[in-house]
Amino acid sequence: MISYEHGIRRIVIAGLLLAITLLLVFTRIGMIPVPTPAGNATIAHIPAIIGGILEGPIVGLVIGMGFGFASFMSATIPMFKDPMVAILPRLMIGVTASWIFLLLRVAKKRTLSIMVGVLCVLMLTFSYQTYQTIPWLGIVLAVISVAATVWLYWWMRRTDVQIVSLSMAAAVGSLTNTVLVLSVAVWRDYVPFEGGWGIGLTHGIPEAIVSAIVTVAVVSALRQIGEGRGGSRL
């Protein structure tokens, strides 16, 4: 049973993260214009990921719903004026992030090592795609990908698997947004199947990396604050 204090905390955190989400969408701060059929890359899904990790799938779902409705109401291209594309896929962002975090925080290091390797392969794939159009940027991204993989593995070897769990949960939550939105967009004939792959590589991998970095920073900071006050939920 959820205590009264915990219930109040959950409502406050959900409200704060939802307000940040609406601010990011309606001010366009969280929507980065790019020359693809999707129109924008986004960081506005990150509060839903953080909410899901901090307070569970229900809070993540509520914030994701807010992100979806805000995206629908502020849409400037036809694809996101369709609620099937703009709203429904966003419901699962915080839910999947929450589930993955809960699963990985008790996972063995071997499982985490495999997932770190898979993430590295995805990031290197994106780096290669970038290299074919902008060689110097592709090389920079490849170096960053390898460095990030080594860093995550180092953290895991220090027995602090929380950083790895947070990174993976954030990456999965971000990729949930990319994959589901593009899948529905292809199904609804807004984007051709081949174009969906291109957009997925262009948007999905960078958004997942940014989501992981921001989520680790924010949740780790909140964990330290909680420990300083005598306890932490994470």
Buried (B, 14 or more C-beta within 10 A) or exposed (E): EEEEEEEEBBEEBBBEBBEBBBBBBBEEEBBBEBEBBBBBBBBBBBBBBBBBBBBBBBBBBBBBBBBBBBBBBBBEEEBBBBEBBBBBBBBBBBBBBBBBBBBBBEBEBEEBBEBBEEBBEBBBEBBEBBBEEEEEEBEBBBEEBBEBBEBBBEBBEEEEBBBBBBBBBBBBBBBBBBBBBBBBBBEEEBBEEEBBBBBBBBBBBBBBBBBBBBBBEBBBEBBEEEEEEEEEEB
